[in-house]
Amino acid sequence: MPIKSSGARWMALAALAVGTFVAPVFAKDTVKIAFIGPLTGGNSAIGIGGRNSADLAVRLRNADSKSRYHYELVVLDDECKPDAGVQVATKAGADKSIVAGVTHYCSVVAVATVDTYHKLGLPTVVWGAVLPDITYGHKFPEIHRVNGTMINQNETAANFMFQQGYRTWSVIHDTTDYGKGHNKYFSENVSKLGGRIVGTFGVTADQQDFTAELTQIKSQKPQALYFGGLTPIGVRIRQQMDKLGLEAQFQGTSGILSDDFIRGLGPLAEGSLAFREGAPVEKLPGGKFFGEKYAEQKYTGAPEAYGPFAFASAELLIEVIERTGPDRKKVIAELGKVNNQDSIVGKITFDDHGQNTVAVITKYVVQDGKWVPWEDSEYSNGKRKLRGK
Amino acid sequence: MNIGLLGQYVMNGVMLGMMYALVAVGFSLFFGVLDVIQFSHGDVVTGGAFAGLAVYLAFSRAVESPILLVMLTLVGAAASMALLGVAIARGLVLPLRSAPALNTLLLTLMAGTVLRESIRLFFPNGSQPQRFPPLLGAGAIGLGSFTLRVDNLLLLASGGLLIGGLHLFITRSRLGLAIRAVAQDEETARTSGIPFRSVVLLTFAIGSALAAFAGVMHGLYYNEINFAMGLLLGVIGFSAAVLGGLGNVYGAILGGFLFAGLQTIGAVALPLASAYKDVFAFAVVILLMAWRPTGLIGERASERV
């Protein structure tokens, strides 16, 4: 068909020009992004799930002909150890061809490496570690995080319990940084809402007998008992509550969210509450899409709990690099402006510490010997009731 | 503080004290006859609890009657730990009779680690807390803020009976006399025809069986056992034995209850965080030891066991 109008001719020309400018696939520059996580050792299942997920983000982008660059994932192993972590962080930071990093699942490693990234000027997005200090312990513009922290976890926990009608709590926490952190953030959020902490007990992480503390708590008559610590003493406390006839609702943190908690307690575990950053894949806004694409690639190993966050971190970095070009400084500046950005884990908005403020937290309750997301449980529709309700 | 609450604290403390006393008695018995510290004793407590759990799991399908099941659990735990105690005495303690006491101490300490780690590694899912079945039922009498549990009463009564029985055994029976003789003076006892080796082995069997009972009692009381529970129990049992006067069985019992009392006071009556209750209890023990270096019921009459 002959081209009739000059307008149409110009448009065709413009399209041709843009086409050549965007360039065919083989002419794209390659941009390197680092992925760092525990690929060996006890946490390797989660690390490999994270790596696969970040890899998936890169592959999906590379398959898209509209992308400006060709991306390459440089995979490094931090072994979940601070010393190994600092080594690979230095390696990634010193390699100028690496523009940004999707970094760390283990909190101890993530918090040990922030200085390194700051010194070497490498923009990073943490994909799994939950310790607040990783983003809040400094003012480095390089460090960001898409997943929530124990601050978000406890905010959700306090809000949720408040909605359920609980107003008074006694707190038992272990005296490690983990337990103390949980106590601090939960208590802060409770008092912000107008609730009351009637007693706080710090206990050692290997304590066996809690009858003295629990007897005191019994006399304080709280509606709920908040426990900030890990499974072993969580089991003991719940068990001994029953022995002393303490009727308060038992509420834990991500630290007790394990099958061993249920195994250790048997039927007594029923109705216990806990909260965790992230969500089962199928509950995430883009979970279905992610799950399908992940399955297509036939990776060995599941994405695990934090895979979607690794995917979202990598995708976010790619998105930013598409906008700014492969320049670390520009990427850092652009990351600072991330606001209400869509991702498979929901909206991402970084505060002035680079922390995602709208992180996903899931509420769990034990029902018939399983941790069930609250919304799917018979407790949420009123068939079963929490204690004192 | 109301009277019910006070009663609850006393009950908690007495339960703890009974467990500590049973462990401490073992330490004192061993020291009495051989002048050695058997540092794996705490882990023998753990071993007893896990042996009891294993026996329960093996028989829970076949045996219906809960009383019989409790008996089987107890006997199984006590018998297996008595054997273990004899093995420790024969294999580790007696051969080192002429070596410095430090060697025995070190050897038993290591044996304890081996025992503890074996439980962790070889018991199914052993690194996690295990549920111990509430074999004595969950009956409870609520009296205001005081909850009196039937199983606690049963445990206390049987612990008391056991200690009373031990007292009678040591003071009234011929074997008890032999144990006392060996403790008093080994050479004289030997020359009077007392079989020294057998008496030592018997003493280790008795002490370890008591530890097994303490372990099962722990399981029935808390309904939870774990591979590391003997670690602190061992330290506390040892401190209690020393506090009462090492080598003296009644001192060990007194020390056990005293330590539990101190812990309860530390957790309840002090304006400190309850995490400091062990700090408080051990600090008081240090002060008491400075005041009476040979223990509260020391060897004033140089009478042992």
Interface residues (C-beta under 8 A of the other chain):
Chain A: T175 F201 G202 V203 T204 D206 Q208 D209 T211 A212 E213 T215 Q216 K218 S219 T231 P232 V235 R236 Q239 Q240 K243 L244 G245 D260 R263 G264 L265 G266
Chain B: M1 N2 L5 Q8 Y9 N12 G13 M15 L16 N125 Q128 P129 Q130 R131 A140 G142 S145 T147 R149 Y221 Y222 N223 E224 N226 A228 M229 L231 L232 L233 Q263 T264 A267 V268 A273 S274 A275 K277 D278
